[in-house]
Amino acid sequence: MIANAIETSVAVPLEERLSRVGRHRETYPELVGRLSRQSVTKHFDAYADVDWDREEYRLNLDDPRFDLPEIEPLGATEWYRSQPQAIRTRIGMHLVASFMKIGLQFENVLKRGLLEFSLELPNRTPEFRYVYHEIIEEAQHSLMFQEFINRTGIDVEGMPRWLALGSRHIVRLGRVFPELFFMFVLGGEDPIDFMQRFALQTGIEIHPLLKRIMQIHITEEARHLCFARHFLRQRVPELGTLRRMQLMYRTPMLLSRMAPLMMQPSPQVVATYKIPRDVIVQAYRHNRVHRDRVHEALAKVRELCVELDLVTPRSQQLWKRLGVWPEVD
């Protein structure tokens, strides 16, 4: 079974791509059809494919595997290293739970936007079936995330108020401006995907339950990210001037607000552990390593925007001012 294979393997699956069969290059409808078929043959259930009651999956606030490593910006600070280990591990677990809460809330917006998007699709379009597969998979991810949060015993808050208030507008974009909606999807999913892959590839010991959830999430998100990118490749070239301009300037604004949600401690975490403001500034705002990591997390969507002629010398200045364009030494 796939479930057993992924559990015993540490391989990080690659994102799906257009493929060649012999001399034939896969078309966009063929790609969408293949992603739909793989959603049938390579999918996971939050409870059938995660043995929550396995002894080694038990969560303990004192588990040293949640101690932040020094490659994590906060974990590298003198303030964090000076805390008792019990506090360090609790901060680490709280961070994971917080990111999962934000992730499931983001997926709630995503699922509602996909339902809006699907309402406008004509009969016999391959996207309709695929979108419903993705909604089902995202629902399973949310179940996994919430179950993990519940088992930590930590009452996490999740996304900031501005995103919660703006979610209805974002959902509506799925119907009225799907190109911008799928940029929002990439702005949320790419940093999550990058951070999970980064964690699995560092070789640092990860709690087995967390590792299991990340492997499942990455496997299915590979399809979701692939669809979003190829949908944009199909639709953006057909946009009129006004919509292209909106996409050109609103995309870097979206990315600059979405990336920190999955790459920095939430205000609740900062307040709960009384993390000094200068420590946050040192770890994230004035940290070249962290800035480079943010740029790397957004590299694929940034490259896609360049490919689609959504970056001009003028709009690039906005990317730079917002901190989502790589610095040149």
PAZAPA-4460 file (N, C-alpha, C; in steps of 0.05 Angstrom, whole numbers, plus 32768, in hexadecimal, padded with zeros to 4 digits):
% residues 329
    n_x    n_y    n_z   ca_x   ca_y   ca_z    c_x    c_y    c_z   seq   type   mol
   8011   7FE8   8000   8000   8000   8000   8011   8019   8000     1      M     A
   8007   802F   7FF3   8016   8048   7FF3   801B   8053   800F     2      I     A
   8007   804F   8020   8009   805A   803B   8022   804E   8049     3      A     A
   8026   8034   8046   803D   8027   8052   8057   8030   8045     4      N     A
   8056   8034   802B   806E   803B   801D   8078   8057   8025     5      A     A
   8065   806A   8028   806E   8085   802F   8077   8086   804C     6      I     A
   806C   8074   805D   8073   8075   8079   808F   806B   807E     7      E     A
   8098   8058   806E   80B2   804D   8072   80C8   805C   8062     8      T     A
   80BF   806D   804F   80D2   807B   803E   80D6   8097   8048     9      S     A
   80EF   80A1   8045   80F4   80BD   804C   80F5   80CF   8034    10      V     A
   80F1   80C3   801C   80F2   80D2   8003   80DD   80E8   8003    11      A     A
   80E5   80FF   7FFA   80D2   8116   7FF7   80C8   8116   7FDA    12      V     A
   80AE   8111   7FD5   80A4   8110   7FBA   80A7   812A   7FAB    13      P     A
   80AB   8128   7F91   80AE   8140   7F80   8093   814B   7F79    14      L     A
   8092   8165   7F72   8079   8170   7F68   8073   8164   7F4D    15      E     A
   805A   8161   7F47   8052   8155   7F2D   805A   8168   7F16    16      E     A
   805E   815D   7EFF   8066   816C   7EE7   8056   8162   7ECF    17      R     A
   8055   8173   7EBA   804D   8169   7EA0   8061   8153   7E98    18      L     A
   8058   813E   7E8B   806A   8128   7E85   8069   8122   7E67    19      S     A
   807C   8112   7E5E   807D   8108   7E43   8078   80EA   7E43    20      R     A
   8068   80E1   7E30   8063   80C5   7E2C   806D   80BF   7E10    21      V     A
   8084   80B2   7E0D   8090   80AF   7DF3   8097   80CA   7DE8    22      G     A
   808C   80D1   7DD0   8092   80EB   7DC4   807C   80FF   7DC9    23      R     A
   8067   80F6   7DD8   8050   8107   7DDC   8053   8116   7DF6    24      H     A
   8050   8131   7DF4   8051   8142   7E0C   8035   8145   7E16    25      R     A
   8031   8140   7E30   8017   8141   7E3D   800B   815D   7E3A    26      E     A
   7FF1   815E   7E33   7FE3   8178   7E31   7FD8   817F   7E4D    27      T     A
   7FCF   8198   7E4F   7FC3   81A1   7E68   7FAB   818F   7E71    28      Y     A
   7F97   818A   7E5F   7F82   8178   7E68   7F8B   815C   7E70    29      P     A
   7FA0   8152   7E62   7FAB   8138   7E69   7FB8   8139   7E85    30      E     A
   7FC6   814F   7E8A   7FD2   8152   7EA5   7FBD   8152   7EBB    31      L     A
   7FA8   8162   7EB7   7F93   8163   7ECB   7F86   8148   7ECF    32      V     A
   7F82   8139   7EB9   7F77   811E   7EBB   7F89   810C   7ECA    33      G     A
   7FA3   810E   7EC6   7FB6   80FD   7ED4   7FB6   8104   7EF2    34      R     A
   7FB5   811E   7EF9   7FB4   8125   7F15   7F9B   811A   7F23    35      L     A
   7F85   811A   7F14   7F6C   810F   7F1F   7F6F   80F1   7F24    36      S     A
   7F7B   80E3   7F11   7F7E   80C6   7F14   7F91   80C0   7F2C    37      R     A
   7FA6   80D0   7F2F   7FB8   80CB   7F45   7FAB   80D1   7F60    38      Q     A
   7F97   80E3   7F60   7F89   80E8   7F78   7F78   80D0   7F81    39      S     A
   7F73   80BE   7F6E   7F65   80A5   7F75   7F78   8090   7F7E    40      V     A
   7F8F   808E   7F71   7FA2   8078   7F77   7FB7   807F   7F8C    41      T     A
   7FBB   8099   7F91   7FD0   80A2   7FA4   7FC6   80B7   7FB7    42      K     A
   7FB3   80AF   7FC8   7FA7   80C2   7FDA   7FA7   80B6   7FF6    43      H     A
   7FA1   80C7   800A   7FA3   80BE   8026   7F8B   80C7   8036    44      F     A
   7F84   80B7   804A   7F6F   80BE   805C   7F7B   80C5   8077    45      D     A
   7F71   80DB   8083   7F7C   80E5   809C   7F7C   80D1   80B3    46      A     A
   7F6A   80BE   80B2   7F68   80AB   80C8   7F6F   808F   80C0    47      Y     A
   7F69   8087   80A7   7F70   806C   809E   7F8E   8069   809A    48      A     A
   7F9C   8080   8092   7FB8   807E   808B   7FCB   808B   809F    49      D     A
   7FC0   8093   80B6   7FD1   809C   80CC   7FC8   808D   80E5    50      V     A
   7FDA   807D   80F1   7FD3   806D   8108   7FD7   807F   8121    51      D     A
   7FC3   808F   8127   7FC5   80A3   813C   7FCA   8097   8157    52      W     A
   7FC2   807F   815B   7FC5   8073   8176   7FDF   8063   8179    53      D     A
   7FF0   8063   8164   800A   8056   8166   801B   8063   817D    54      R     A
   8028   8053   818C   8036   805E   81A4   804B   8072   819B    55      E     A
   805A   806D   8186   806F   807F   817E   8064   809A   8173    56      E     A
   804A   809B   816D   803E   80B4   8164   8034   80C5   817A    57      Y     A
   8036   80BC   8193   802C   80CB   81A9   803C   80E6   81AB    58      R     A
   802D   80FB   81B1   8039   8116   81B3   803E   811D   81D1    59      L     A
   8055   8127   81D6   805D   812E   81F1   806B   814A   81F0    60      N     A
   8061   815C   8201   806C   8177   8200   808A   8178   8208    61      L     A
   8094   8163   8214   80B0   8163   821C   80C2   8154   8207    62      D     A
   80B6   814D   81F1   80C5   813E   81DD   80DB   814F   81D1    63      D     A
   80F4   8148   81D4   810A   8159   81CA   810B   815C   81AB    64      P     A
   80FC   814A   819D   80FB   814D   8180   80ED   8166   8177    65      R     A
   80DF   8173   8189   80D2   818D   8182   80E4   81A5   8189    66      F     A
   80FB   81A0   8194   810E   81B5   819A   8118   81C1   817F    67      D     A
   8115   81DB   817B   811C   81E7   8161   813A   81E4   815C    68      L     A
   8141   81DB   8144   815D   81D9   813C   8168   81F5   8136    69      P     A
   8182   81F8   8135   818E   8212   812F   818A   821B   8113    70      E     A
   8182   8209   8101   817C   8212   80E5   8161   8221   80E4    71      I     A
   8152   821F   80F9   8139   822E   80FB   8140   8249   8108    72      E     A
   8137   8260   80FB   8141   827A   8105   813D   827F   8123    73      P     A
   8126   8278   812E   8122   827D   814A   8133   826A   815A    74      L     A
   8136   8251   8151   8147   823D   815F   8164   8245   8160    75      G     A
   816D   8257   814F   8189   825F   814E   818F   8276   8161    76      A     A
   817A   8283   816D   817E   829A   817D   8188   8292   8199    77      T     A
   8198   82A4   81A5   81A2   82A0   81C0   818B   829E   81D4    78      E     A
   8176   82AE   81CF   815F   82AE   81E2   8153   8292   81E3    79      W     A
   814E   8286   81CB   8141   826C   81CB   8153   8257   81D7    80      Y     A
   816D   8257   81D0   817F   8242   81DA   8182   8244   81F8    81      R     A
   817D   825C   8204   8180   8260   8221   8168   8256   8231    82      S     A
   8152   8250   8223   813A   8247   8231   813D   822A   823B    83      Q     A
   8130   8222   8250   8130   8206   8259   8125   81F4   8242    84      P     A
   812F   81DC   8241   8127   81CA   822B   8109   81C7   822A    85      Q     A
   80FB   81C6   8241   80DE   81C2   8242   80D0   81D9   8234    86      A     A
   80DB   81F1   8236   80CF   8208   8229   80D5   8207   820B    87      I     A
   80EE   81FF   8205   80F5   81FE   81E8   80E4   81EA   81D9    88      R     A
   80E0   81D2   81E5   80D0   81BE   81D7   80B3   81C6   81D5    89      T     A
   80A9   81D4   81EA   808D   81DD   81E8   808A   81F3   81D3    90      R     A
   809D   8205   81D1   809C   8219   81BB   809C   820B   81A0    91      I     A
   80AD   81F7   819D   80AF   81E9   8183   8095   81DB   817C    92      G     A
   8088   81CE   818F   806F   81C1   818A   8059   81D5   8185    93      M     A
   8059   81EB   8193   8045   8200   818F   8048   820C   8173    94      H     A
   8060   8210   816A   8065   821A   814F   8059   8207   813A    95      L     A
   805E   81ED   813D   8053   81DA   812A   8035   81DA   812A    96      V     A
   8029   81DA   8142   800C   81DA   8144   8000   81F4   8139    97      A     A
   800E   820B   813D   8005   8224   8132   8005   8224   8114    98      S     A
   801B   8219   8108   801D   8218   80EB   8007   8206   80E0    99      F     A
   8001   81F0   80EE   7FEC   81DE   80E4   7FD1   81EB   80E6   100      M     A
   7FCC   81FB   80FB   7FB2   8209   80FD   7FAF   821D   80E6   101      K     A
   7FC4   822C   80E1   7FC3   823F   80CB   7FBF   8230   80B0   102      I     A
   7FCD   8219   80AE   7FCA   8209   8096   7FAE   81FF   8091   103      G     A
   7FA1   81F5   80A6   7F85   81EB   80A2   7F72   8202   809D   104      L     A
   7F77   821A   80A9   7F66   8231   80A4   7F6A   823B   8087   105      Q     A
   7F83   823B   807E   7F88   8242   8062   7F7A   822E   804F   106      F     A
   7F7C   8214   8056   7F6F   8200   8045   7F50   8203   8046   107      E     A
   7F45   820E   805B   7F28   8213   805C   7F21   8228   8047   108      N     A
   7F31   823D   8045   7F2D   8252   8031   7F31   8246   8015   109      V     A
   7F46   8236   8012   7F4C   822A   7FF8   7F35   8218   7FEF   110      L     A
   7F2A   8207   8001   7F14   81F5   7FF9   7EFC   8205   7FF0   111      K     A
   7EF5   821A   7FFF   7EDE   822A   7FF8   7EE2   8238   7FDD   112      R     A
   7EFB   8242   7FD9   7F01   824F   7FBF   7EFF   823B   7FA8   113      G     A
   7F08   8223   7FAC   7F07   820F   7F97   7EEA   8207   7F90   114      L     A
   7ED9   8207   7FA5   7EBC   8202   7FA0   7EB0   8218   7F8F   115      L     A
   7EB8   8231   7F95   7EAF   8248   7F85   7EB9   8245   7F68   116      E     A
   7ED2   823E   7F65   7EDE   823B   7F4B   7ED0   8226   7F3B   117      F     A
   7EC9   820F   7F48   7EBD   81F9   7F39   7EA1   8200   7F30   118      S     A
   7E93   8213   7F3D   7E78   821A   7F35   7E77   8226   7F19   119      L     A
   7E8D   8233   7F11   7E8E   8240   7EF7   7E98   822E   7EE0   120      E     A
   7E9F   8216   7EE7   7EAB   8204   7ED2   7E94   81F8   7EC1   121      L     A
   7E98   81F8   7EA6   7E84   81EB   7E95   7E86   81CD   7E97   122      P     A
   7E72   81C0   7E8D   7E72   81A2   7E8C   7E8A   8198   7E7D   123      N     A
   7E93   8180   7E84   7EA8   8171   7E77   7EC4   817E   7E78   124      R     A
   7EC8   8191   7E8B   7EE3   819B   7E8E   7EF2   818A   7EA2   125      T     A
   7F0B   8183   7E9D   7F1A   8171   7EAF   7F20   817E   7ECA   126      P     A
   7F1F   8199   7ECC   7F25   81A6   7EE5   7F10   819F   7EFB   127      E     A
   7EF7   819B   7EF3   7EE2   8196   7F07   7EE8   817E   7F18   128      F     A
   7EEF   8168   7F0B   7EF5   8150   7F1B   7F0D   8154   7F2C   129      R     A
   7F22   8160   7F20   7F3B   8163   7F2F   7F37   8175   7F48   130      Y     A
   7F28   818B   7F44   7F24   819D   7F5A   7F16   8190   7F72   131      V     A
   7F03   817E   7F6C   7EF5   8170   7F81   7F08   815C   7F8F   132      Y     A
   7F19   814F   7F80   7F2E   813E   7F8C   7F3F   814F   7FA0   133      H     A
   7F47   8167   7F97   7F58   8177   7FA8   7F49   8180   7FC1   134      E     A
   7F2F   8187   7FBF   7F20   818F   7FD6   7F1F   8178   7FEA   135      I     A
   7F1B   8160   7FE1   7F1A   8148   7FF2   7F35   8145   8000   136      I     A
   7F4A   8147   7FF1   7F65   8144   7FFD   7F6B   8159   8011   137      E     A
   7F63   8172   800B   7F68   8188   801E   7F58   8183   8038   138      E     A
   7F40   8178   8035   7F30   8172   804D   7F3E   815D   805F   139      A     A
   7F4A   8149   8052   7F59   8135   8061   7F72   8142   806F   140      Q     A
   7F7F   8155   8061   7F95   8163   806E   7F8C   8172   8087   141      H     A
   7F76   8180   8084   7F6B   818F   809B   7F65   817D   80B3   142      S     A
   7F5A   8165   80AD   7F55   8152   80C2   7F6F   8149   80D0   143      L     A
   7F84   8144   80C0   7F9E   813D   80CC   7FA9   8153   80DD   144      M     A
   7FA8   816B   80D3   7FB3   8182   80E1   7FA4   8186   80FC   145      F     A
   7F8A   8185   80FB   7F7B   818A   8113   7F7E   8174   8128   146      Q     A
   7F81   815B   811E   7F85   8145   8131   7FA0   8148   813F   147      E     A
   7FB4   8150   8130   7FCF   8155   813C   7FCD   816B   8150   148      F     A
   7FC0   8182   8149   7FBC   8198   815C   7FAF   818F   8176   149      I     A
   7F99   8180   8173   7F8A   8176   818A   7F9C   8166   819D   150      N     A
   7FAD   8156   8191   7FBE   8144   81A1   7FD5   8152   81AF   151      R     A
   7FDC   816B   81A6   7FF0   817A   81B4   7FE6   8185   81CE   152      T     A
   7FCC   8189   81D0   7FC0   8196   81E8   7FC4   81B4   81E9   153      G     A
   7FCF   81BF   81D3   7FD3   81DC   81D2   7FBC   81E9   81C3   154      I     A
   7FB1   81FF   81CE   7F9B   820D   81C2   7FA6   8223   81B0   155      D     A
   7FA9   821C   8196   7FB5   822F   8183   7FA0   8240   8176   156      V     A
   7FA8   8258   816E   7F94   826B   8162   7F94   826A   8143   157      E     A
   7FAB   8268   8136   7FAB   8266   8119   7FB0   8281   810C   158      G     A
   7FA2   8285   80F5   7FA7   829B   80E3   7FA0   82B6   80F0   159      M     A
   7FAE   82CB   80E7   7FA8   82E6   80F2   7F8D   82F0   80E9   160      P     A
   7F83   8304   80F6   7F68   830F   80F1   7F65   8319   80D5   161      R     A
   7F7A   8326   80CA   7F77   8331   80AF   7F71   831C   809A   162      W     A
   7F7D   8304   809D   7F77   82EF   808A   7F5C   82E3   808E   163      L     A
   7F54   82E0   80A7   7F3A   82D5   80AD   7F24   82E7   80A2   164      A     A
   7F28   8302   80A5   7F14   8315   809C   7F13   8316   807D   165      L     A
   7F2B   8312   8071   7F2D   8314   8054   7F26   82FA   8045   166      G     A
   7F21   82E5   8054   7F1D   82CB   8048   7F05   82CA   8035   167      S     A
   7EF0   82D8   803C   7ED8   82D8   802A   7EDF   82E4   800F   168      R     A
   7EEF   82F9   800F   7EF7   8304   7FF5   7F08   82F1   7FE5   169      H     A
   7F1A   82E3   7FF3   7F2C   82D0   7FE5   7F1B   82B9   7FDA   170      I     A
   7F08   82AF   7FE9   7EF6   8299   7FDF   7EE8   82A2   7FC6   171      V     A
   7EDE   82BB   7FC6   7ED0   82C5   7FAE   7EE2   82C6   7F96   172      R     A
   7EFC   82CA   7F9A   7F0E   82CB   7F83   7F0E   82B1   7F73   173      L     A
   7F08   829B   7F80   7F07   8281   7F72   7EF3   8282   7F5B   174      G     A
   7EDE   8293   7F5E   7ECA   8295   7F49   7ECF   82AD   7F37   175      R     A
   7ED6   82C4   7F42   7ED7   82DC   7F32   7EF3   82E2   7F27   176      V     A
   7F08   82D8   7F33   7F24   82DD   7F2A   7F35   82C5   7F32   177      F     A
   7F30   82AE   7F25   7F3E   8295   7F2D   7F5C   8297   7F2A   178      P     A
   7F66   82A7   7F18   7F83   82AA   7F14   7F90   82B5   7F2E   179      E     A
   7F84   82CA   7F39   7F8E   82D5   7F52   7F8A   82C1   7F69   180      L     A
   7F73   82B3   7F69   7F6E   829F   7F7E   7F84   828A   7F7E   181      F     A
   7F8C   8280   7F67   7FA1   826B   7F66   7FBD   8276   7F6D   182      F     A
   7FC1   8291   7F69   7FD9   829D   7F74   7FD9   829C   7F92   183      M     A
   7FC1   82A2   7F9E   7FBE   82A0   7FBB   7FC4   8283   7FC4   184      F     A
   7FBA   826F   7FB5   7FC0   8253   7FBB   7FDE   824E   7FBC   185      V     A
   7FEC   8257   7FA8   8009   8253   7FA7   8017   8262   7FBE   186      L     A
   800D   827A   7FC4   8018   828A   7FD9   8016   827D   7FF4   187      G     A
   8002   826C   7FF8   7FFF   825E   8012   800C   8242   8011   188      G     A
   8009   8234   7FFB   8012   8218   7FF9   8030   8216   7FF4   189      E     A
   803C   8228   7FE5   8058   8225   7FDF   806A   8228   7FF8   190      D     A
   8065   823C   800A   8075   823D   8022   8071   8225   8034   191      P     A
   8058   821B   8037   8053   8203   8047   8063   81EB   803B   192      I     A
   8060   81E8   8021   806E   81D1   8014   808C   81D4   8017   193      D     A
   8096   81EC   8014   80B3   81F0   8016   80BD   81E9   8032   194      F     A
   80AF   81F3   8047   80B8   81EF   8062   80B7   81D1   806A   195      M     A
   80A3   81C3   8060   80A1   81A6   8067   80B7   8196   8058   196      Q     A
   80BC   819D   803F   80D1   818F   8031   80EC   8195   803D   197      R     A
   80F0   81AF   8045   8109   81B7   8052   810E   81A7   806B   198      F     A
   80F9   81A4   807B   80FB   8195   8095   8103   8178   808F   199      A     A
   80F6   816C   807B   80FB   814F   8076   8117   814B   806A   200      L     A
   8121   815F   805C   813B   815C   804E   8153   8163   805F   201      Q     A
   814F   8170   8076   8166   8178   8086   8173   8161   8094   202      T     A
   8164   814B   8098   816F   8134   80A7   816C   8136   80C5   203      G     A
   8160   814B   80CE   815B   814E   80EB   8145   813C   80F3   204      I     A
   8147   8130   810B   8133   811E   8114   8118   812C   8118   205      E     A
   8103   8121   810D   80E8   812C   810F   80D6   8118   811C   206      I     A
   80C4   8121   812D   80B1   8110   813A   80A2   80FF   8125   207      H     A
   80A0   80E5   8128   8094   80D4   8113   8078   80DB   810A   208      P     A
   8067   80E5   811D   804C   80ED   8114   804D   8106   8103   209      L     A
   805E   8119   810A   8061   8131   80FA   806C   812A   80DF   210      L     A
   8080   8118   80DF   808C   8110   80C5   8078   8103   80B3   211      K     A
   8067   80F2   80BE   8053   80E4   80AF   803F   80F8   80A2   212      R     A
   8037   810B   80B2   8024   811F   80A7   8031   812F   8091   213      I     A
   804A   8137   8095   8057   8147   8080   805B   8137   8066   214      M     A
   8062   811E   8068   8066   810E   8050   804C   810B   8041   215      Q     A
   8036   8106   804F   801C   8104   8041   8014   811F   8035   216      I     A
   8018   8134   8043   8010   814F   8039   8020   8156   8021   217      H     A
   803A   8151   8021   804B   8158   800A   8043   8148   7FF1   218      I     A
   803D   812E   7FF5   8036   811D   7FDF   801E   8127   7FD0   219      T     A
   8009   8130   7FDF   7FF1   8139   7FD2   7FF3   8156   7FC9   220      E     A
   8001   8166   7FD7   8005   8182   7FCF   8014   8184   7FB5   221      E     A
   8024   8170   7FAE   8033   8171   7F95   801F   8173   7F7E   222      A     A
   8008   8165   7F80   7FF4   8167   7F6B   7FE6   8183   7F6B   223      R     A
   7FE0   818C   7F83   7FD2   81A6   7F86   7FE2   81BD   7F7A   224      H     A
   7FFC   81BD   7F81   800E   81D2   7F77   8011   81D0   7F59   225      L     A
   8013   81B8   7F4F   8016   81B4   7F32   7FFE   81BF   7F23   226      C     A
   7FE6   81B9   7F2D   7FCD   81C2   7F20   7FCC   81E1   7F20   227      F     A
   7FD2   81ED   7F37   7FD1   820A   7F39   7FE3   8217   7F25   228      A     A
   7FFC   820D   7F23   800F   8219   7F10   8006   8216   7EF3   229      R     A
   7FFD   81FE   7EEC   7FF6   81FA   7ED0   7FDB   8208   7EC9   230      H     A
   7FC9   820A   7EDD   7FB1   821A   7ED8   7FB9   8237   7ED1   231      F     A
   7FCB   8242   7EE1   7FD4   825E   7EDC   7FE2   8260   7EC1   232      L     A
   7FF1   824C   7EB9   7FFF   824D   7E9F   7FEA   824D   7E88   233      R     A
   7FD3   8240   7E8D   7FBE   8240   7E79   7FAF   825A   7E78   234      Q     A
   7FA9   8265   7E8F   7F96   827B   7E90   7FA2   8297   7E90   235      R     A
   7FB9   829B   7E9C   7FC4   82B6   7E9D   7FCA   82C2   7E82   236      V     A
   7FD5   82B3   7E6E   7FD9   82C0   7E54   7FC0   82CA   7E47   237      P     A
   7FA8   82C1   7E4F   7F8F   82C9   7E44   7F83   82E2   7E51   238      E     A
   7F8E   82EB   7E67   7F83   8301   7E76   7F86   831B   7E67   239      L     A
   7F73   832D   7E6D   7F74   8348   7E62   7F88   8359   7E72   240      G     A
   7F8D   8371   7E68   7FA1   8383   7E74   7F9C   8389   7E91   241      T     A
   7F83   8390   7E98   7F7C   8397   7EB3   7F81   8380   7EC7   242      L     A
   7F78   8369   7EC0   7F7C   8352   7ED2   7F99   834A   7ED4   243      R     A
   7FA8   834C   7EBE   7FC4   8346   7EC0   7FD2   835A   7ED3   244      R     A
   7FCB   8373   7ED1   7FD6   8387   7EE3   7FCF   8381   7F00   245      M     A
   7FB7   8379   7F05   7FAF   8372   7F21   7FBF   835B   7F2B   246      Q     A
   7FC3   8347   7F1A   7FD2   832F   7F22   7FEF   8336   7F26   247      L     A
   7FF9   8348   7F16   8015   8350   7F17   801C   835D   7F32   248      M     A
   800A   836E   7F3C   8010   837D   7F54   8005   8371   7F6E   249      Y     A
   7FEF   8362   7F6B   7FE3   8356   7F83   7FF2   833C   7F8B   250      R     A
   7FFF   832E   7F78   800C   8316   7F7F   8023   831A   7F93   251      T     A
   8036   832D   7F8F   804B   8330   7FA3   8040   8339   7FBE   252      P     A
   802A   8348   7FBE   801D   8350   7FD8   8012   8338   7FE7   253      M     A
   8006   8325   7FD8   7FFC   830C   7FE4   8013   82FC   7FEF   254      L     A
   8028   82F9   7FE0   803E   82E8   7FE8   804C   82F3   8001   255      L     A
   804E   830E   8002   805C   831A   8019   804D   8317   8033   256      S     A
   8032   8312   8031   8022   830F   8049   801E   82F1   8050   257      R     A
   801F   82E0   803C   801A   82C4   8040   8032   82B5   804B   258      M     A
   804A   82BB   8040   8062   82AC   8048   8068   82AD   8066   259      A     A
   8066   82C4   8072   806D   82C5   808F   805A   82B4   80A0   260      P     A
   8042   82AF   8097   802F   829F   80A7   803A   8283   80AC   261      L     A
   8049   8278   8099   8054   825D   809C   8072   825C   80A2   262      M     A
   807E   8274   80A5   809B   8274   80A9   80A4   8285   80C1   263      M     A
   8090   828F   80D1   8097   829E   80E9   8083   8297   80FF   264      Q     A
   808B   829A   8118   8078   8295   812E   8060   82A7   812E   265      P     A
   8049   829D   8135   8031   82AD   8136   8032   82C0   814E   266      S     A
   8022   82D5   814E   8021   82E7   8165   801A   82D8   817F   267      P     A
   800A   82C3   817D   8003   82B4   8195   801B   82A6   81A1   268      Q     A
   802C   829A   8190   8044   828D   8199   8057   82A1   81A6   269      V     A
   805A   82B8   8199   806C   82CD   81A4   8062   82D6   81BF   270      V     A
   8048   82DB   81C1   803D   82E4   81DB   803E   82CF   81F0   271      A     A
   8038   82B6   81E9   8036   82A0   81FD   8051   829C   820B   272      T     A
   8067   829D   81FB   8082   8297   8207   8092   82B1   820B   273      Y     A
   8084   82C8   8208   8091   82E2   820E   80AC   82E4   81FF   274      K     A
   80AB   82DE   81E5   80C3   82E0   81D4   80C8   82FE   81CF   275      I     A
   80DF   8308   81D7   80E5   8324   81D4   80E3   832D   81B7   276      P     A
   80DB   8346   81B3   80D8   8350   8197   80F3   8350   8189   277      R     A
   8108   8357   8197   8122   8357   818A   812C   833C   8181   278      D     A
   8122   8327   818F   8129   830B   8187   811B   8305   816C   279      V     A
   8101   830D   8169   80F3   8308   8150   8100   8318   813A   280      I     A
   8108   8331   813F   8115   8341   812B   8130   8334   8122   281      V     A
   813F   832A   8136   8158   831D   8130   8155   8304   8120   282      Q     A
   8140   82F4   8127   813C   82DA   811B   8130   82DC   80FF   283      A     A
   811F   82F0   80FA   8110   82F0   80E1   8114   8309   80D1   284      Y     A
   8110   8320   80DC   8110   8338   80CC   812C   8341   80C3   285      R     A
   8140   833D   80D4   815C   8345   80CE   816E   832D   80CA   286      H     A
   8162   8317   80C1   8171   82FE   80BE   8173   82F7   80A0   287      N     A
   818B   82F9   8095   818F   82F4   8079   8188   82D6   8072   288      R     A
   818F   82C4   8084   8189   82A8   807F   816B   82A4   807C   289      V     A
   815B   82B0   808E   813E   82AE   808C   8133   82BB   8073   290      H     A
   813D   82D2   806C   8134   82E0   8054   813A   82CE   803B   291      R     A
   8151   82C2   803A   8158   82B1   8024   8145   8299   8023   292      D     A
   813D   828F   803A   812B   8278   803B   810F   827F   8031   293      R     A
   8106   8298   8038   80ED   82A1   802E   80EE   82A3   800F   294      V     A
   8103   82AE   8005   8106   82B1   7FE8   8106   8295   7FDB   295      H     A
   8113   8282   7FE7   8114   8267   7FDC   80F8   825A   7FDD   296      E     A
   80E9   825F   7FF3   80CE   8254   7FF5   80BB   825F   7FE0   297      A     A
   80C1   8277   7FD7   80AF   8284   7FC3   80BB   8282   7FA7   298      L     A
   80D1   8274   7FA3   80DF   8273   7F8A   80CE   826A   7F73   299      A     A
   80BE   8254   7F77   80AF   8249   7F61   8099   825B   7F58   300      K     A
   808B   8268   7F6A   8075   827A   7F62   8081   8293   7F56   301      V     A
   8098   829C   7F60   80A5   82B4   7F54   80AE   82AD   7F38   302      R     A
   80BA   8296   7F33   80C2   828E   7F19   80AB   828B   7F06   303      E     A
   8094   8281   7F10   807C   827F   7F00   8072   829B   7EF7   304      L     A
   8073   82AE   7F09   806B   82C9   7F02   807D   82D5   7EEC   305      C     A
   8097   82D0   7EEE   80A9   82D9   7EDA   80A2   82CC   7EBF   306      V     A
   809E   82B1   7EC0   8097   82A2   7EA7   807E   82AD   7E9A   307      E     A
   806A   82B6   7EAB   8051   82C0   7EA0   8051   82DE   7E9B   308      L     A
   8069   82EA   7E9B   806C   8307   7E95   805C   8318   7EA9   309      D     A
   805B   8310   7EC2   804E   831F   7ED7   8062   832F   7EE8   310      L     A
   807B   832F   7EE0   808F   833E   7EEE   809C   8351   7ED9   311      V     A
   8099   836B   7EDE   80A6   837F   7ECE   80BA   838E   7EDF   312      T     A
   80CB   839F   7ED4   80DE   83AE   7EE5   80D0   83BE   7EFA   313      P     A
   80B8   83C9   7EF4   80A9   83D9   7F07   809D   83C7   7F1D   314      R     A
   8090   83B1   7F16   8084   83A0   7F2A   8099   8391   7F3A   315      S     A
   80B1   838D   7F2F   80C6   8380   7F3E   80CE   8391   7F55   316      Q     A
   80CD   83AB   7F53   80D3   83BC   7F69   80C0   83B8   7F81   317      Q     A
   80A7   83B2   7F7B   8094   83AB   7F90   809C   8391   7F9E   318      L     A
   80A3   837D   7F8E   80AC   8363   7F99   80C3   8368   7FAC   319      W     A
   80D6   8379   7FA4   80EE   837E   7FB5   80E6   838D   7FCE   320      K     A
   80D5   83A1   7FCC   80CD   83B1   7FE4   80BE   839F   7FF8   321      R     A
   80B0   838B   7FEE   80A0   837A   7FFF   80B1   8362   800A   322      L     A
   80CA   8360   8001   80DC   834C   800B   80D8   8330   8000   323      G     A
   80CC   832E   7FE8   80C7   8314   7FDC   80D6   8310   7FC2   324      V     A
   80EB   8321   7FBE   80FD   831E   7FA7   8119   831B   7FB1   325      W     A
   8129   8307   7FA7   8143   8302   7FB2   8155   831B   7FB0   326      P     A
   8165   831D   7FC6   8179   8333   7FC6   8191   832C   7FB6   327      E     A
   819D   8340   7FA9   81B5   833D   7F9A   81CC   834A   7FA9   328      V     A
   81E1   833A   7FAF   81F8   8345   7FBE   8208   8358   7FAC   329      D     A
***
